[in-house]
Amino acid sequence: MNNNMINKRSDKSDKMTIDKLAIMVANGFEEASRNLAKVENNLLYHIGDLDRRLDVICL
């Protein structure tokens, strides 16, 4: 096997590794986005709950 064939195989392997890494990073951002949406929903729920409690206290 000559050096040119080895280099082509290595380049293809590196590209597949980079592609897999890019997919993993994208999936991580997608999961982080979903988690942030859950946090936002929880915060909005608790803010609404506190607002209702303040309304009761102020009556």
KEKE-3310 file (N, C-alpha, C; in steps of 0.2 Angstrom, whole numbers, plus 5000, padded with zeros to 4 digits):
npx = (5004:5003:5009:5000:4987:4986:4985:4973:4964:4965:4961:4948:4943:4946:4937:4924:4925:4925:4912:4904:4907:4902:4888:4886:4888:4878:4867:4868:4867:4853:4847:4850:4843:4830:4830:4832:4820:4811:4815:4811:4797:4794:4799:4790:4778:4780:4781:4768:4761:4766:4762:4748:4747:4751:4741:4730:4735:4735:4722)
npy = (4994:5011:5027:5037:5031:5027:5040:5045:5036:5039:5053:5051:5044:5053:5063:5057:5056:5069:5073:5064:5070:5083:5080:5075:5087:5095:5088:5089:5103:5103:5096:5103:5115:5110:5107:5120:5126:5118:5123:5136:5135:5130:5141:5151:5145:5145:5159:5163:5156:5163:5176:5174:5171:5183:5191:5186:5189:5202:5206)
npz = (5000:4996:5001:4997:4996:5009:5015:5009:5015:5028:5028:5025:5036:5046:5042:5043:5057:5061:5056:5064:5076:5074:5073:5086:5093:5088:5092:5106:5108:5104:5114:5125:5122:5123:5136:5142:5138:5146:5158:5157:5156:5168:5176:5172:5177:5190:5193:5189:5199:5211:5208:5209:5222:5228:5224:5232:5244:5244:5244)
capx = (5000:5007:5007:4994:4981:4985:4983:4966:4960:4965:4957:4941:4942:4945:4930:4919:4925:4923:4905:4901:4907:4897:4882:4885:4887:4871:4862:4869:4863:4846:4845:4851:4838:4824:4830:4830:4812:4808:4816:4807:4790:4794:4799:4783:4773:4781:4780:4761:4759:4768:4757:4741:4747:4751:4734:4726:4738:4734:4715)
capy = (5000:5017:5033:5041:5027:5028:5047:5045:5032:5043:5058:5049:5042:5060:5067:5053:5057:5076:5073:5062:5075:5088:5077:5075:5093:5097:5084:5092:5109:5102:5093:5109:5119:5107:5108:5127:5127:5116:5128:5142:5134:5130:5148:5154:5142:5147:5166:5164:5154:5168:5181:5172:5171:5190:5194:5184:5192:5210:5207)
capz = (5000:4995:5005:4994:4998:5017:5016:5007:5020:5034:5027:5025:5043:5049:5040:5047:5064:5062:5055:5070:5081:5073:5075:5093:5096:5086:5097:5113:5108:5104:5121:5129:5120:5126:5144:5143:5137:5152:5164:5156:5157:5176:5179:5171:5181:5197:5193:5189:5206:5215:5206:5212:5230:5230:5223:5238:5250:5243:5244)
cpx = (5004:5005:5001:4987:4980:4982:4975:4961:4960:4961:4949:4939:4941:4939:4925:4919:4923:4915:4901:4901:4903:4890:4881:4884:4881:4866:4862:4866:4856:4843:4845:4845:4831:4824:4829:4823:4809:4809:4812:4800:4790:4794:4792:4778:4773:4779:4772:4758:4760:4763:4750:4741:4748:4744:4730:4729:4735:4726:4713)
cpy = (5006:5022:5036:5037:5027:5035:5047:5041:5036:5049:5057:5047:5049:5063:5063:5055:5064:5076:5070:5067:5081:5086:5077:5082:5096:5094:5087:5099:5108:5100:5099:5114:5117:5108:5115:5129:5124:5120:5134:5141:5133:5136:5151:5152:5145:5155:5167:5162:5160:5174:5180:5173:5179:5193:5192:5188:5200:5211:5208)
cpz = (5000:5000:5003:4996:5006:5018:5015:5013:5026:5034:5027:5032:5047:5048:5043:5054:5065:5061:5061:5075:5080:5074:5082:5096:5094:5091:5104:5113:5108:5110:5125:5128:5123:5133:5146:5143:5143:5158:5163:5158:5165:5179:5178:5175:5188:5198:5193:5196:5211:5214:5209:5219:5232:5229:5229:5244:5250:5244:5251)
residu = (MET:ASN:ASN:ASN:MET:ILE:ASN:LYS:ARG:SER:ASP:LYS:SER:ASP:LYS:MET:THR:ILE:ASP:LYS:LEU:ALA:ILE:MET:VAL:ALA:ASN:GLY:PHE:GLU:GLU:ALA:SER:ARG:ASN:LEU:ALA:LYS:VAL:GLU:ASN:ASN:LEU:LEU:TYR:HIS:ILE:GLY:ASP:LEU:ASP:ARG:ARG:LEU:ASP:VAL:ILE:CYS:LEU)
# end
